[in-house]
Amino acid sequence: MRIPYFRIICRKTYKNAVHSRVYCIFLIFASTFMKGKKDHKKMKTKKLSKLLLLFLCTINLIGCNNEETESAYHLELTVNSCKIILGGSESVKLTAHENTTLDITDGEVADAVYTWGGNTEASDIKITGKRDGETDIIVTDHETGETATIKVEVTKAPMPHLALKKGNRKNVFDRMDFYLTNDGSQSITMGLLSEVCDSIVWTVNGQKGSYRLYERESGEGVVKSHLVMEWGHCFIFPGDYETCLTAWKDNKVLYQDILSVTIINDKDFLGFNWKDVTNTSQAWTSYVDVIGSNPDLMTTYRFNVGVPSVEVAYFNVTSDKYLSQSYDVLYNYFCSFYSQPTYEDKKDKQKIFRLYKELFSEQKIYPNAYPCAIWVTDNANAVLLLDEDDSARYIVYAEPRR
């Protein structure tokens, strides 16, 4: 009457077909036991030894199958290759045990970090591109002894380039219009840039200041970003300049693009030709300087009884030292642009008023202003004046050379 008992236990405990051999062993054990029951008088120590050995084998097989169940999952990757933009990162999901390691064949190309997610498929490998190229990441699950390989290709990001509208040669005070472009068909977007860099700035070599074209800031759970695709800038000194586009990632230079421009002094006075001044302006013009490297100068022009003229003033009127600052800014600028004054009140105090009267027309706008310095050039005469008619201020007044 023992056979049904063993059958019930087998059905309850080993429903999986994997353990069917255990079920058979139990049946053999039960049958032998019943046979031994009938021949109880004949069965001696030898028969009991065989039964005991058979029972121990059965227990051993059960234990082995339990171990197989505990290690039921094996190393498995969702992908075995990936492409990463330089400076960006990708995650590869996988099934693996906690004791899993990574071996990167070329650590200069990429870096990788394994994060175990428990006995699930939540584990992942985060791969970051460091330099363009190719490398392999060998994944080893030390629990099972299995290995797998991820082939990684790191490519340069489709970073923007500097470009100019209407050429890279302009006169001083002329606006130069810059913009961002790229070589491929992929558009320049904040989403693309956020994957590869933290900021992009525009600078001019040899000049102070910078202009942030792209910037991403995170704080209080909010990510703020902005992107400038077009901007203007005026150069107020002639020369050859290198403008530079620099992308930054983790306080390191990720990418640079250089665009050279040439600024010439080919007009009669600063940004003006006398033949073009045929009327009087009703406003002052300021000049865009996105990097903040130039003094805040503004100009206006007049046409008075057939005589064209241009005026230059310092724009920063909020300073409590405006009067002295405006003198220094204007004097230093024209000394740098031309040279030292041809005549100066500090040296020619006795004749400075006579020179002002002789070098400038009867139609000059400020006949009673005090002349501090005079520059005589090929096409213009310019004078730094202290005008006290309305409120004290310094101004540079220029006319065609007589």
SVG drawing of the C-alpha trace seen along z (x, -y; Angstrom):
<svg xmlns="http://www.w3.org/2000/svg" viewBox="-2 -131 56 147">
<polyline fill="none" stroke="black" stroke-width="0.4" points="0.0,0.0 3.0,-2.3 2.9,-2.9 0.1,-5.4 1.8,-7.4 5.0,-7.8 3.1,-8.7 1.2,-11.5 4.5,-13.0 6.1,-12.8 3.1,-14.5 3.0,-17.3 6.7,-18.0 7.9,-17.3 5.4,-18.5 8.1,-19.8 9.1,-17.3 12.8,-18.0 12.4,-15.9 10.6,-12.9 13.6,-10.7 13.2,-11.3 9.6,-10.2 10.7,-7.0 13.2,-6.3 10.6,-6.7 8.4,-4.2 11.3,-1.7 12.0,-2.3 8.3,-1.7 8.1,1.5 11.2,2.9 10.0,2.0 6.7,3.8 8.5,6.9 10.7,6.8 7.6,6.7 6.3,10.0 9.7,11.7 10.4,10.1 11.7,13.2 14.1,13.8 15.4,10.2 18.4,9.7 21.1,7.0 22.1,7.1 18.6,6.0 18.4,3.2 21.7,1.9 20.5,1.7 17.4,-0.1 19.4,-2.6 21.8,-3.3 18.8,-3.8 17.2,-6.3 20.5,-8.3 20.8,-8.5 17.2,-9.9 18.0,-12.6 21.2,-13.6 19.3,-14.0 16.7,-16.2 19.5,-18.4 21.1,-18.7 17.8,-19.7 17.2,-22.4 20.7,-23.9 19.8,-24.0 16.6,-25.9 18.5,-28.5 20.9,-29.2 18.1,-29.2 19.1,-32.5 22.3,-32.9 24.2,-35.9 22.2,-37.5 22.7,-40.9 19.9,-42.9 22.4,-44.0 25.9,-43.0 27.0,-46.3 26.4,-50.0 27.4,-53.3 28.0,-56.3 28.6,-60.0 31.9,-61.3 31.1,-62.7 27.7,-60.9 26.7,-57.6 24.5,-54.6 23.0,-51.9 23.0,-48.2 20.5,-46.1 21.5,-42.6 20.7,-39.6 23.6,-38.7 24.7,-37.9 26.1,-40.5 29.6,-39.1 30.0,-40.3 33.0,-42.3 33.9,-44.3 37.1,-44.3 37.6,-47.1 40.2,-46.3 40.9,-50.1 40.1,-52.2 41.1,-55.4 38.0,-55.0 35.3,-54.3 34.5,-53.8 31.9,-51.4 30.2,-50.9 28.2,-47.8 25.2,-48.2 23.5,-45.1 19.7,-45.3 19.1,-42.1 17.7,-38.8 16.0,-40.6 16.7,-42.1 17.2,-45.5 21.0,-45.3 22.8,-47.6 26.1,-48.7 26.6,-52.4 29.1,-53.1 30.6,-56.5 32.5,-57.6 35.9,-59.2 37.6,-59.3 36.5,-58.4 37.4,-54.8 36.4,-51.2 36.8,-48.9 35.3,-45.7 33.8,-45.3 34.1,-41.7 31.4,-40.9 32.2,-38.0 29.6,-36.5 31.7,-34.8 28.7,-33.0 28.2,-31.0 31.5,-31.4 29.8,-32.8 31.2,-35.7 29.8,-38.0 31.3,-40.8 29.9,-44.2 31.4,-45.9 31.5,-49.7 32.0,-52.4 32.6,-56.0 32.1,-58.6 32.6,-62.4 29.4,-64.3 27.9,-66.3 29.1,-69.5 28.3,-72.9 30.7,-75.1 31.1,-78.8 29.9,-80.6 29.5,-84.2 27.0,-85.9 28.4,-88.1 32.1,-87.1 34.7,-87.4 36.2,-90.8 34.6,-93.9 35.4,-97.5 35.8,-98.7 32.4,-99.4 30.6,-97.3 28.5,-94.5 29.6,-91.0 26.8,-88.4 27.9,-84.9 25.8,-81.8 26.0,-78.1 25.9,-75.4 26.9,-71.8 28.1,-69.4 25.4,-66.9 21.6,-66.8 21.0,-66.6 19.7,-69.8 21.5,-71.6 19.1,-71.2 19.4,-71.6 18.5,-68.0 21.4,-66.9 23.9,-69.3 22.7,-68.2 23.9,-64.7 27.4,-65.7 28.4,-69.0 27.6,-71.4 28.1,-74.7 29.4,-76.3 31.1,-79.7 32.3,-82.1 35.5,-84.0 37.9,-86.2 41.6,-85.3 43.5,-88.1 40.4,-89.8 38.8,-89.5 35.3,-88.2 33.2,-85.4 29.6,-84.9 27.7,-81.8 25.8,-80.4 24.6,-77.2 24.3,-76.5 22.5,-73.9 21.8,-74.5 20.2,-72.1 18.8,-73.1 15.9,-72.3 14.7,-69.5 14.5,-71.8 16.8,-71.8 17.2,-75.2 19.0,-75.6 19.3,-78.2 20.8,-78.1 21.8,-81.0 22.0,-80.2 22.8,-83.7 24.5,-86.8 26.3,-89.9 29.5,-91.6 31.4,-94.8 35.2,-95.1 36.4,-98.6 40.1,-98.1 41.5,-96.9 43.4,-93.6 43.2,-89.8 41.2,-88.0 40.6,-84.3 37.1,-83.7 36.7,-80.5 33.8,-78.2 34.5,-76.0 32.4,-73.2 32.9,-72.3 32.1,-69.0 32.9,-68.5 35.2,-71.6 37.2,-70.1 37.4,-71.3 35.5,-68.8 35.6,-70.5 36.8,-73.7 36.2,-75.4 38.2,-78.4 37.0,-81.0 39.3,-83.8 38.1,-87.3 39.8,-90.4 38.9,-93.9 40.1,-96.8 40.2,-100.6 39.2,-101.5 36.8,-104.4 37.3,-108.1 36.5,-108.1 35.8,-104.9 32.7,-103.4 31.9,-106.5 32.7,-107.7 32.1,-111.5 30.2,-111.1 27.6,-109.0 26.8,-111.6 24.2,-113.6 21.7,-114.3 21.5,-114.7 20.8,-111.7 18.1,-112.1 19.7,-109.4 22.8,-107.9 24.1,-104.5 25.6,-102.0 27.7,-99.0 27.0,-95.4 29.8,-93.8 28.6,-90.5 31.9,-89.6 32.2,-93.0 35.7,-93.7 35.2,-97.1 34.4,-100.5 30.7,-101.5 31.0,-103.9 28.2,-105.5 28.1,-107.7 25.9,-110.1 26.4,-112.2 25.3,-115.6 25.2,-117.4 25.4,-121.2 25.5,-123.7 27.3,-121.2 29.7,-120.0 29.5,-116.4 30.6,-115.5 30.6,-112.6 30.5,-112.6 31.7,-109.9 30.7,-109.7 31.1,-107.3 27.9,-105.5 28.3,-104.5 26.4,-107.4 25.5,-105.4 29.0,-105.8 29.4,-108.5 32.8,-109.2 31.4,-109.5 33.2,-112.8 36.7,-111.5 35.9,-108.1 34.6,-109.5 37.8,-111.5 40.0,-108.5 38.0,-106.1 37.9,-108.5 41.5,-109.7 42.9,-106.2 40.8,-104.8 41.9,-107.3 45.5,-107.1 45.3,-103.3 43.4,-103.7 45.6,-106.4 48.5,-107.4 49.3,-110.1 47.5,-113.4 49.0,-115.6 48.3,-118.5 47.4,-118.4 46.5,-121.2 49.1,-119.9 51.8,-120.7 50.2,-123.3 48.0,-125.2 48.8,-128.6 47.8,-127.6 45.2,-124.8 42.2,-127.2 43.8,-128.7 44.4,-125.2 40.8,-124.2 39.6,-127.2 41.9,-126.6 41.5,-122.9 37.7,-122.8 35.0,-124.6 33.0,-127.6 30.0,-125.2 31.4,-123.1 28.8,-122.2 30.7,-123.0 32.5,-126.4 32.8,-127.2 33.9,-123.8 37.4,-123.4 39.7,-121.4 41.8,-118.9 43.5,-117.0 43.5,-117.0 44.3,-114.1 45.1,-115.0 44.7,-112.0 44.7,-111.4 40.9,-111.8 39.7,-113.4 40.5,-115.9 39.2,-114.8 39.2,-116.7 38.5,-115.6 36.3,-118.4 35.0,-119.3 31.5,-120.6 29.9,-122.5 26.9,-124.0 24.2,-121.8 26.1,-119.5 29.8,-118.8 30.8,-116.0 33.6,-114.9 33.0,-114.2 35.1,-113.5 34.0,-115.7 35.3,-114.9 35.1,-116.6 36.7,-116.0 40.3,-117.1 40.6,-120.6"/>
</svg>
